[in-house]
């Protein structure tokens, strides 16, 4: 495995889920793979779960993790080519990336969408430079458009808690005070489409996700109708993806608190489990009573971030050993 961005990178999904079970049951069984190997975790944005889970996964595999917070532990980095560097950015990615690569065997990168230029973000301009200039395996620790480690952990969690062979999984938009990227919902939709679940996506008009991620998933604009009979409810905010109108890319089109997932919404489900990637705005994305209920999976979901990251790193290490 040279890159990890999409569900297609993981190969056979059933095999990956079985591997995840083994990794979770015996997390130190492959510690020999990472001896004398280093992973560099590069963060352009703040993190809690991604940083800690990635470090823990690397340590479980015997690797030495190096964490670099861009702009805090390093110079501010220029990401665009052809610019006159007369501002506050002292170094360009073109030089920084091969330097980083010379110090490690695997690179993980976290870089959010700017939400100003759809083409720039959806071309994954930053992440693609790491692939081009590093020559090392690259993991997306969340990028402008995808968050595969999160989506893989979400699927692992659903597999652990599913009560039916083919559960109904609902991805619902919820309000938020700030404009957020589409990376989490994009990857969640992509991975659920590849899994053995019935996916329904619900959101206000104007929040349509890119079809390359949603595929043939059912889109229902009536949230309550979408939630009927759901086995899992995944709440997440995202800003306008600008699919039909690029000029609205990154805009907040609604803050309708009627979309906040509360007991009224969960009452029409099939006693559904509640999921969210965290961090979560309580009583905006979800009410206290729902996130604190026995059906809330946000903590085991977060714990599975170690498992998903470790499966990916394990496969990369195995490839390096060939």
N, C-alpha and C positions, 0 to 999 in steps of 0.2 A: 504494500500500500504506500504510494508516494504522496498522495494528498487525501485529506478528509474534509470534504465540503458537503457532499450530497449523499443521500441514501444509496445511490448506485455505487458509491465508493466502498461500501461495506460488503458488497457481494450478496451472497445468499442470506436473506434476512433471518430465516429460521435458524440457520447455522450460527449467525451472530448472536441471536438471543440465547441459544443453548450455550455458547461460549461465555456469554455474560453471566449465566447461572453458575458456571464452573468458576469463573473469576470471583464472583461474590462469595461462593462457598469456601474457596481456598485462595485468598488474595495474594499470598506470598509464594505460591507454587512456581512462579516463573521469575523469581528474583534473580536468577542467574543470567537472564537475558540482558539485564541492564548494567551489569558490572562493567565499569570503565566506560560507561556511556553517559552523555550529558544531553539534557533537553533544555532549550532556552524558551522561556515563556515571556513573550513580549506583549505588554499591555499599553495600548494607547488610551484606554479608558479604565475607569474604576471597576473593581470587581471584588466579590466576596466568595461566592460558591465556585466560580470558574477558577479563580486563582488557587483556592484551598484544595479543591477536588483534583485539579491537575497536578499540583505538587504531591498530594497524597498518592495519586495513581502512579506517578513517577517513582516515588520512594518505595511503593509496594513492589515495583519491578526492578528495584536495585539501582535505578538511575540517580544521577546528581542533577537536581533542577536548579537552573539559574533564572531568577525573575528580574525582568527589566521593565520599570515603569517609565515610559517615554515622557520626557519633559520634567520628570522629577529626579530619576536616577541618571538621566542622560541629557544631552542637548535636545532641544526641540528639533524635530526632523521635518524637512520639506518632503512632500510626497508627490508633487507634480513635476513633470519634465518641462524643460524649456523656460523656466521662470528665472528672473533676475533675483538672486537671493540677497536682497538688501533689507530684509525685515528682521523678525525676531528668531528665525529658524537658522541655526548655525551649521547644520549638516544635512546632507541629502540621503534619502534612502538608497540611492544608487551606490554609495560608498558604505553606508552603515550596514546594509544587509549582508554583503559578503564578509565584512568584519565579524558580525555576529555568527555567521555560518562557520567561520574558521574556529570558533570556540565550542561548537556543539555538534550533535549528531542528528537531532530532530528539533524543529522549530514549531512552536505554537504561537498564534497571533490573534490578538483581540483588538479589533478596530471598528468602531461603529460607523453607521451612515451619517453623512453630514446633513442630509435631508434638504439640500439646496439644489443639487444638480442630480437628477434621476439617472441620467446616462453615466455619470461618473461613479455613482454608488453602485448601480446595477452591473457595471462592468467590473466590479470588485477591483478597482484600480490599485489599492494598497496591497491587498492580498496577492494579487497577480505578480506584483513586483517581488514579493518574497519567493514565489515559485521560480521566477525567471532568474533572479540574481543570487539565490542561496545555494541551489544545487542539492538541497537537503529535503527530506520529507517534511511537509507542512500541514499542520492541523489548524483548522479554523476554530478558534475559541470564542467565536461570534464575530461576524464580519458585517459588512454593509447590508447583506441580504439574507444570510443564513446563520443558524446556530445549531449545527448538527450534533454536538455533544449533548445539548439540552434535549433535542428531539429524541435522540437515542435513549437517553435516560427516561424520558416520558414514556416511550414505548416499553421499556423494561418494566416500568412501574405498572402500566396497564396490563402487561402479561402476568404480573404477580397478583393483581387484584381482580382480574376479570372473573365474572360469575357465569357468563354465557360464552358459547363458542365464538360468536361474532357480535361483540358489544357495539352499541350505538355510542359514538364519541362525538360530542358537540364542542366545537371551537367557537366561543362567543366573544365578540368585541365588548369592551367595557370602558367607561369614561376614565380620563386621566387629565391632570392639569397641564401636562407638558406634551409636546410632540415626541412620540417615540417611533423608533424604526420598525420595520416589518420583519426583521430577521427571525424572531421566535415564531410568529404565526406562519411565516413562509416555510420554515423547516418542519414545524409540527404538521402542517397540511401535507407536505411532501412525504414525510415518513408514515403518516397515517394512511395515505393513499396506497403506499406499498405494503401495508400491513393487513392483517385479516380483521378489519373493523369496518363499520359503516360510519363514514365521516359526514357530518353536517356542519356547515359554517354559517354563522349568523352575525350580521352587522348592519348598521344603518346604510342607506344608499350613499355611494361615494367612497366607501371603504373597500371596494373590491380588490382582492389580492391578485397578484400576477398569475395568470392561468398556467404558466410553466411550473408553478408550485402547487396550485389547487387542482389541476387536472380536471377530472370529471366529478369532483366532489359536489354534493348538493349544496346550494346556497339558498338560505331561507331568510328573508328580511324581517319576518315576524319572530322575534326572539322567543316568546312563549311557545309558539308552535314548534319551533326548532327544538326546544328543550323537552318536549313531550316524550316520555319513555326513554330518556337518555340514561346510559349506564355510567358515563364519565362526562363531566363538564369541565372544560379547560377554558378559563377566563384569561383574556389578555387584551391590553390596549395596543393599538397601532395607529399611526397617523395616515393620512391619505396616501395610498401607493401611487397615485397619478397615472393609473393604467389607461384610463380614457381621456384624461386631461392632465398632461405633464405639468402644466402651469400650477396645478394644485398639489403637486408632490410635496409631502411633508406637512401639509396644512392640517389644522384641527378643525374638522367640519362639525363636530358635535361634542357636547359635554353632558348629554342627556343622562341624568342620574337614574332614570328609569331602567337603564341597562345594567346597573349595579346588581351583581348576583347576590340575592338574599333568599330568605326562607320561602318567599312567594315563588320565586323562580324554581328552587329546588323541589318544591312540592309537586310539580307536574312531571318530575323525572321518575325513573325507576329506582328510587332511593340511590341516586347517583353519587359517585365519589367526586369530590371537588379537587381540581388541580390548578396549579399556577407555578410559573418558573421562579418566582421571587426575584427581587424584593417586590412587595405588593403594597399598594395604598389601601389600607383598611377603610371600609365604609365608603370607598369610591369604586374600586374594582370589585370588592367583595365585602359583605357585612361580617362583623365580628362573629355572629352566631353560626355562619357557614364555615368560615375558615377555622374556627375553634371546635367544630363539631367532630364526632368520631369518623365521619365520612371524608374529612379533609386529609389529603395525601401529600400536602406540600412538604412535609419533613422527610418522609421516606423517598419522595421524588427527588429532593435535593441530595439525599444520601446516595442515590443511584447515579449521581453525576460522577462519583469516583469510579463506579463500575464501567460506565460508558467510556470514560476517558482511558481507563486501563485497558479495555479491549482494543481500542484504537492504537494506543502506544505499544501494546504487546505485539500486534500484527506488524507494526512498522519495525520493531526490533527484530522480529523473526525474519522479515525480508532483508534487513541489513546483515543478518547472520548468514544468508545464503551465499 
